[in-house]
Amino acid sequence: MKDFLYWKTRYEKQQLVEFSLDTIGLLWLKIKSILRKDLVAEFILTNNITINEKRLASQFEELFYLLSRNPEIGHDILNKFIITKSEYQAKIIDINFLVSELYKMKIFEWGGDYQNSLDKHLVSRYVKVFKSYDVLFSKLENEINISVQGYVMNSWYNHWTSILIEHIFKSHPIVLPTVGQIKSVDFFIYDIPFDLKVTYLPNEFIKFKRKERGLPVELTFLKNKAREADIYYDKKAKDNVIYHEIFQKMKDKGDDFCKDALSTLKMQKMNILNEVTNSPKILAKWLYENQGEMRFGSENRLFIVLVDAEDFNSSWKLKRNLDLLKPAIYSYIDEFKNKNLEDMKISFSYKGNDEKFYTYTDIIFVIK
């Protein structure tokens, strides 16, 4: 039998494919998912288990060897304990209140060009740039407050919508949740561990696919059409502001030329969307290979890709639309037993790393 250290090493190296196929590896993960002092103490008491170790890390190892003597029983008592705790946790979430609060969010703008770290953005753009106290203070009033506000509000929205979406998964009878914080695993579907990622059809992916098809970037397309339509726009503004200005002015103008330009842009996006809904691995592989360095992972991931086909820029609103999300998620889980796990396996490489990564992944497209 592969020992505790074997699975610990695999987990730390994010080599989680093997866990999906090994009952002892899954046992290790499930124990890891309750590895919190209060949860372990309750688990031991509930199941009349006697352990000698006092430190949590040592208790983890001792529990692993105790439960792996009879893996079937080990899985059974872990599953029952996890389900009971999860049901209790679910009861304390006021879904209606949370959804109501999330619907108060009117705009979704980060207010900065940072990727994963507001701290890094502020230090590199302000702290290390401006020597003058007065200039820095004026930036604080006019720019930094906007960046911080956008970051906080968007992070708040992403956190609580993620809680809601995880709750949908965890409320399905087939899904085994994790009740403690465990990196790389949010739940198990038929004992396959998954990390949930909620995203949209990424702008950079659209840009990549447009280039592949010999099409200009969307902003270049719009600038050219604006020139032909004699539409003025602020050439000194940021790209996202220019995009919005041209798009809105063409929409407002509403003549045949502008309608045709916007219709062409939408058709091109829909063609890309249709390609990836028919071949999800194309997008899944791209998402793994283009993830941020700070959040890199090769664990099994289940992606939810949200798309508002009428206005791709409004796709963020779908994260709180439970009437749309729940049927799509439940339908996917109901059909999961018919999937071939090997069909979900992909390999990918990552910039600056010679290693070849393997993982199981899939995408749920939620399109309005």
Backbone torsions as a table, in degrees:
resi	resn	phi	psi	omega
1	MET	NA	137.5	176.6
2	LYS	-69.3	130.3	-170.9
3	ASP	-85.2	-179.9	-176.9
4	PHE	-56.5	-45.9	-177.4
5	LEU	-63.1	-35.6	178.9
6	TYR	-58.6	-49.5	-177.9
7	TRP	-71.3	-34.6	177.5
8	LYS	-62.0	-43.6	179.2
9	THR	-64.5	-43.4	179.1
10	ARG	-61.5	-42.0	-179.1
11	TYR	-64.9	-45.7	-178.3
12	GLU	-65.6	-29.5	177.3
13	LYS	-88.5	3.1	-180.0
14	GLN	59.4	34.2	175.4
15	GLN	-96.6	77.6	-169.2
16	LEU	-95.4	-5.6	179.6
17	VAL	-57.6	-41.8	-176.3
18	GLU	-65.3	-31.2	178.2
19	PHE	-61.0	-34.0	-175.8
20	SER	-67.3	-17.6	-172.6
21	LEU	-117.6	4.6	-174.4
22	ASP	-129.9	122.2	-175.8
23	THR	-64.4	-31.7	178.1
24	ILE	-73.9	-38.8	176.0
25	GLY	-62.2	-41.9	177.1
26	LEU	-63.9	-37.2	177.3
27	LEU	-61.1	-44.0	178.3
28	TRP	-58.0	-45.9	-179.0
29	LEU	-64.3	-41.3	-178.3
30	LYS	-66.6	-38.4	175.4
31	ILE	-65.0	-41.3	177.7
32	LYS	-58.1	-34.6	-176.5
33	SER	-72.3	-14.4	176.0
34	ILE	-111.8	15.6	-173.5
35	LEU	-78.0	73.8	172.9
36	ARG	-137.7	141.2	-170.0
37	LYS	-51.6	-47.3	-178.0
38	ASP	-68.4	-37.4	-179.3
39	LEU	-69.3	-43.4	178.9
40	VAL	-61.9	-43.8	179.5
41	ALA	-60.5	-42.6	179.6
42	GLU	-68.4	-40.1	179.5
43	PHE	-61.7	-44.2	179.6
44	ILE	-63.1	-45.0	-178.9
45	LEU	-65.8	-45.9	-177.4
46	THR	-60.1	-37.0	-174.3
47	ASN	-104.4	13.3	177.4
48	ASN	52.4	44.9	179.4
49	ILE	-97.5	136.3	177.4
50	THR	-106.8	124.3	175.3
51	ILE	-128.2	154.0	-175.0
52	ASN	-96.8	-28.6	-173.8
53	GLU	-73.6	149.4	-179.9
54	LYS	-106.0	-35.0	180.0
55	ARG	-76.0	142.6	-175.4
56	LEU	-60.5	-43.7	179.8
57	ALA	-60.9	-38.9	179.1
58	SER	-72.8	-34.7	176.9
59	GLN	-64.0	-36.6	177.0
60	PHE	-57.1	-50.0	-178.2
61	GLU	-65.6	-42.4	-179.3
62	GLU	-64.4	-42.8	178.3
63	LEU	-62.6	-39.9	179.5
64	PHE	-58.0	-47.9	-177.9
65	TYR	-70.4	-33.7	177.8
66	LEU	-65.7	-47.8	-175.2
67	LEU	-76.5	-26.7	-178.4
68	SER	-77.7	-6.8	174.2
69	ARG	-63.9	-35.6	175.5
70	ASN	-137.2	85.9	-173.5
71	PRO	-57.2	-36.1	-178.2
72	GLU	-62.4	-46.5	177.6
73	ILE	-67.8	-39.5	178.9
74	GLY	-57.8	-47.3	177.9
75	HIS	-62.9	-40.4	-176.4
76	ASP	-62.5	-48.1	-177.4
77	ILE	-73.2	-31.8	175.4
78	LEU	-66.4	-45.3	-179.8
79	ASN	-60.2	-44.8	-178.9
80	LYS	-63.8	-41.6	-179.6
81	PHE	-66.2	-45.1	-178.7
82	ILE	-62.9	-43.1	-179.8
83	ILE	-63.7	-43.5	178.8
84	THR	-60.5	-47.0	-179.9
85	LYS	-66.1	-38.4	-179.4
86	SER	-65.8	-40.8	178.4
87	GLU	-62.6	-37.7	177.4
88	TYR	-66.4	-44.8	179.5
89	GLN	-61.8	-37.9	-178.4
90	ALA	-65.2	-34.1	-177.3
91	LYS	-67.0	-24.5	-176.6
92	ILE	-90.6	1.6	176.0
93	ILE	-93.7	118.3	176.8
94	ASP	-87.1	92.1	-174.0
95	ILE	-60.3	-47.7	-176.9
96	ASN	-61.2	-42.8	179.0
97	PHE	-63.4	-44.9	-176.9
98	LEU	-63.8	-45.7	178.9
99	VAL	-61.9	-42.3	178.9
100	SER	-58.9	-43.7	179.4
101	GLU	-64.7	-39.9	-178.0
102	LEU	-67.6	-28.5	178.0
103	TYR	-73.5	-6.3	175.2
104	LYS	-78.5	-13.5	179.6
105	MET	-74.2	116.7	-174.8
106	LYS	-99.4	-32.0	180.0
107	ILE	-131.9	156.4	179.7
108	PHE	-130.7	86.1	-179.0
109	GLU	-132.4	126.5	-176.8
110	TRP	-71.7	-27.9	179.0
111	GLY	78.3	16.5	-180.0
112	GLY	-172.3	168.9	-178.0
113	ASP	-105.4	19.0	178.1
114	TYR	-70.8	154.7	-179.2
115	GLN	-93.0	-70.9	-175.1
116	ASN	-120.2	-2.4	-172.9
117	SER	-140.5	111.0	174.6
118	LEU	-66.3	-38.5	-179.9
119	ASP	-57.9	-47.7	179.9
120	LYS	-62.2	-40.6	179.1
121	HIS	-61.4	-46.9	-177.3
122	LEU	-67.1	-40.3	179.9
123	VAL	-66.5	-46.9	-175.5
124	SER	-73.6	-31.3	-175.9
125	ARG	-93.1	-22.7	-175.0
126	TYR	-128.1	-56.0	-173.5
127	VAL	-58.2	-45.0	-175.4
128	LYS	-91.4	-0.3	-175.3
129	VAL	-102.6	-45.9	-172.1
130	PHE	-98.4	123.3	177.3
131	LYS	-86.4	-27.2	-176.3
132	SER	-81.5	127.8	177.5
133	TYR	-61.0	-45.8	-175.8
134	ASP	-64.1	-41.0	178.5
135	VAL	-64.9	-45.1	179.1
136	LEU	-60.7	-40.5	-179.3
137	PHE	-64.9	-38.8	178.9
138	SER	-66.8	-35.8	176.2
139	LYS	-64.5	-36.8	179.1
140	LEU	-60.2	-43.4	-177.8
141	GLU	-72.7	-37.8	-170.5
142	ASN	-99.3	-24.2	-175.0
143	GLU	-124.6	-49.1	-171.9
144	ILE	-65.6	-40.3	179.1
145	ASN	-58.5	-39.0	179.3
146	ILE	-66.3	-42.3	179.0
147	SER	-61.8	-46.5	-178.0
148	VAL	-65.6	-43.7	-179.7
149	GLN	-61.2	-46.4	179.1
150	GLY	-61.7	-42.4	-179.4
151	TYR	-63.0	-45.9	-177.6
152	VAL	-66.2	-47.5	-176.6
153	MET	-66.7	-42.4	179.0
154	ASN	-67.8	-38.1	177.6
155	SER	-65.1	-40.0	176.6
156	TRP	-60.2	-47.7	-178.6
157	TYR	-62.3	-45.7	-179.3
158	ASN	-64.3	-39.9	-178.6
159	HIS	-63.3	-50.8	-172.8
160	TRP	-77.4	-29.1	173.5
161	THR	-69.4	-33.9	176.2
162	SER	-65.0	-39.5	176.2
163	ILE	-60.2	-44.1	179.7
164	LEU	-62.4	-45.5	-177.1
165	ILE	-68.8	-39.8	174.7
166	GLU	-60.3	-38.5	-179.7
167	HIS	-61.4	-38.3	177.8
168	ILE	-60.2	-48.0	178.6
169	PHE	-59.8	-48.8	-173.1
170	LYS	-70.0	-16.5	178.5
171	SER	-85.3	-10.0	178.4
172	HIS	-78.8	133.8	-175.1
173	PRO	-61.8	-22.9	-179.8
174	ILE	-77.3	-25.0	-172.8
175	VAL	-87.1	132.3	173.2
176	LEU	-100.9	115.0	-177.4
177	PRO	-75.8	172.4	163.2
178	THR	-107.0	138.4	-174.9
179	VAL	-102.9	-19.4	175.0
180	GLY	-108.2	174.4	176.9
181	GLN	-78.5	117.3	176.5
182	ILE	-133.8	121.0	-178.5
183	LYS	-63.4	135.3	172.4
184	SER	82.8	-2.2	178.2
185	VAL	-139.2	123.3	175.0
186	ASP	-103.6	-30.7	179.6
187	PHE	-168.5	171.3	177.5
188	PHE	-118.4	133.3	171.6
189	ILE	-113.9	115.6	-172.7
190	TYR	49.1	45.1	177.8
191	ASP	65.1	17.7	171.1
192	ILE	-98.5	119.5	-178.7
193	PRO	-76.6	135.4	179.3
194	PHE	-132.8	144.6	168.4
195	ASP	-103.0	127.3	-176.5
196	LEU	-88.1	132.4	176.0
197	LYS	-129.3	124.3	177.9
198	VAL	-107.2	126.4	-176.0
199	THR	-148.2	-172.2	178.0
200	TYR	-123.5	-179.6	173.3
201	LEU	-75.2	107.3	-168.5
202	PRO	-63.7	141.1	178.4
203	ASN	-58.8	-38.7	-179.7
204	GLU	-67.7	-32.7	176.6
205	PHE	-68.9	-41.7	177.2
206	ILE	-61.1	-42.2	178.0
207	LYS	-60.7	-43.2	179.2
208	PHE	-62.1	-44.8	-178.4
209	LYS	-70.7	-33.5	177.0
210	ARG	-65.3	-43.0	178.3
211	LYS	-62.5	-41.6	178.3
212	GLU	-58.8	-31.3	-178.5
213	ARG	-94.9	4.7	179.3
214	GLY	77.0	22.1	-179.9
215	LEU	-100.6	147.0	176.5
216	PRO	-71.3	162.7	175.5
217	VAL	-61.1	154.9	-174.6
218	GLU	-57.9	-42.4	-178.3
219	LEU	-63.7	-40.9	177.3
220	THR	-62.4	-42.2	177.3
221	PHE	-58.1	-47.1	-178.6
222	LEU	-67.4	-39.5	178.0
223	LYS	-61.3	-42.2	178.5
224	ASN	-63.5	-42.7	179.6
225	LYS	-68.4	-35.5	178.2
226	ALA	-64.3	-39.0	178.4
227	ARG	-63.6	-43.5	179.5
228	GLU	-66.9	-32.8	-178.4
229	ALA	-89.3	2.3	-179.8
230	ASP	58.2	45.1	177.9
231	ILE	-102.0	123.6	179.3
232	TYR	-81.6	143.2	172.0
233	TYR	-147.9	159.6	-178.1
234	ASP	-76.8	104.5	-176.6
235	LYS	-70.7	-15.1	-178.4
236	LYS	-91.6	-7.0	-177.8
237	ALA	-73.9	167.4	176.4
238	LYS	-67.9	156.0	-175.0
239	ASP	-55.3	-43.6	-178.0
240	ASN	-66.6	-31.7	178.1
241	VAL	-71.6	-42.0	177.6
242	ILE	-61.6	-45.2	179.8
243	TYR	-56.5	-49.7	-177.7
244	HIS	-62.9	-42.8	-177.7
245	GLU	-62.6	-49.5	-179.3
246	ILE	-63.9	-46.2	-178.2
247	PHE	-57.8	-47.9	-176.8
248	GLN	-68.2	-38.8	179.7
249	LYS	-67.0	-38.4	177.5
250	MET	-67.6	-37.4	178.3
251	LYS	-65.6	-43.1	-179.6
252	ASP	-68.9	-37.9	180.0
253	LYS	-63.3	-46.1	168.1
254	GLY	65.0	17.3	176.4
255	ASP	-79.6	175.9	-175.4
256	ASP	-61.1	-37.8	-179.2
257	PHE	-63.5	-47.2	-178.6
258	CYS	-67.6	-40.5	177.9
259	LYS	-61.0	-41.9	-179.4
260	ASP	-66.0	-40.2	179.6
261	ALA	-63.3	-47.0	-179.2
262	LEU	-68.7	-35.3	177.8
263	SER	-65.5	-39.6	178.0
264	THR	-63.3	-44.0	-180.0
265	LEU	-61.4	-43.9	179.3
266	LYS	-65.4	-42.8	-179.4
267	MET	-60.9	-40.2	179.7
268	GLN	-64.1	-40.1	177.1
269	LYS	-66.6	-42.0	-178.5
270	MET	-66.0	-34.0	176.4
271	ASN	-63.5	-40.0	177.0
272	ILE	-66.3	-43.3	178.9
273	LEU	-61.4	-44.4	179.6
274	ASN	-61.8	-37.3	179.1
275	GLU	-61.3	-46.0	-175.5
276	VAL	-79.5	-25.5	174.5
277	THR	-69.7	-30.6	176.7
278	ASN	-80.3	-28.1	179.8
279	SER	-134.8	75.6	-173.9
280	PRO	-59.4	-27.1	-177.7
281	LYS	-61.0	-28.4	179.4
282	ILE	-59.9	-48.5	-179.6
283	LEU	-73.7	-40.9	-178.8
284	ALA	-59.0	-46.2	179.2
285	LYS	-62.2	-42.8	179.2
286	TRP	-61.1	-41.5	-179.4
287	LEU	-63.7	-39.5	176.2
288	TYR	-66.3	-43.5	-174.1
289	GLU	-76.8	-16.7	-177.4
290	ASN	-117.6	19.9	176.6
291	GLN	-73.0	155.6	179.5
292	GLY	-66.3	146.6	-177.8
293	GLU	-60.6	-37.9	-176.8
294	MET	-67.7	-23.0	-177.7
295	ARG	-118.3	24.4	-178.1
296	PHE	-61.2	139.1	175.5
297	GLY	-159.7	150.9	177.8
298	SER	-118.6	16.5	-179.8
299	GLU	-68.2	164.4	173.9
300	ASN	-60.0	127.9	179.8
301	ARG	-125.2	138.1	171.7
302	LEU	-110.4	112.3	-178.2
303	PHE	-92.6	138.0	164.9
304	ILE	-108.8	119.7	179.6
305	VAL	-107.9	116.9	-176.5
306	LEU	-98.4	131.3	-178.5
307	VAL	-138.3	120.1	168.1
308	ASP	-92.8	103.4	-173.1
309	ALA	-66.3	-22.6	178.2
310	GLU	-78.6	-35.0	-179.6
311	ASP	-149.2	94.8	-176.5
312	PHE	-55.3	-31.6	-178.5
313	ASN	-71.4	-11.9	178.4
314	SER	-99.5	8.8	-177.0
315	SER	-59.7	-27.7	-179.7
316	TRP	-57.9	-28.3	-177.8
317	LYS	-67.5	-23.5	-177.5
318	LEU	-69.6	-16.8	-178.6
319	LYS	-64.9	-18.8	-179.7
320	ARG	-108.4	1.4	-176.7
321	ASN	-87.6	82.9	-176.5
322	LEU	-65.4	-29.2	179.2
323	ASP	-64.7	-26.4	177.6
324	LEU	-91.2	-40.1	-174.0
325	LEU	-71.4	-47.4	-172.4
326	LYS	-60.9	-47.8	179.0
327	PRO	-61.5	-38.2	-179.1
328	ALA	-66.5	-42.6	-179.4
329	ILE	-68.8	-45.5	-179.6
330	TYR	-63.4	-39.5	178.8
331	SER	-62.4	-41.4	178.8
332	TYR	-62.8	-47.4	-177.9
333	ILE	-64.6	-40.4	179.5
334	ASP	-59.9	-33.1	-177.6
335	GLU	-92.1	-3.8	-173.2
336	PHE	-60.6	-34.9	-177.7
337	LYS	-62.1	-19.9	-179.4
338	ASN	-89.9	-3.4	-178.4
339	LYS	-81.5	149.1	173.3
340	ASN	-96.5	119.1	-175.0
341	LEU	-58.6	-36.7	-179.6
342	GLU	-65.4	-26.2	176.7
343	ASP	-69.8	-17.6	-179.1
344	MET	-94.8	-1.4	-176.5
345	LYS	-83.7	133.3	174.5
346	ILE	-132.7	159.9	171.2
347	SER	-117.8	147.3	178.0
348	PHE	-151.8	159.0	176.4
349	SER	-115.2	164.6	-178.7
350	TYR	-136.2	140.7	-175.7
351	LYS	-52.3	133.8	177.3
352	GLY	75.9	9.2	-178.1
353	ASN	-132.7	124.4	-177.4
354	ASP	-80.0	-11.3	-176.2
355	GLU	-72.1	145.3	173.9
356	LYS	-98.0	124.0	-176.9
357	PHE	-101.2	145.1	177.3
358	TYR	-125.9	142.2	-178.8
359	THR	-159.5	165.3	171.6
360	TYR	-104.1	134.2	-176.7
361	THR	-152.6	158.1	175.9
362	ASP	-157.0	166.1	-178.7
363	ILE	-128.8	133.3	168.9
364	ILE	-103.3	114.7	176.4
365	PHE	-89.6	125.7	175.8
366	VAL	-116.0	106.6	-172.6
367	ILE	-117.2	129.0	178.2
368	LYS	-101.6	NA	NA
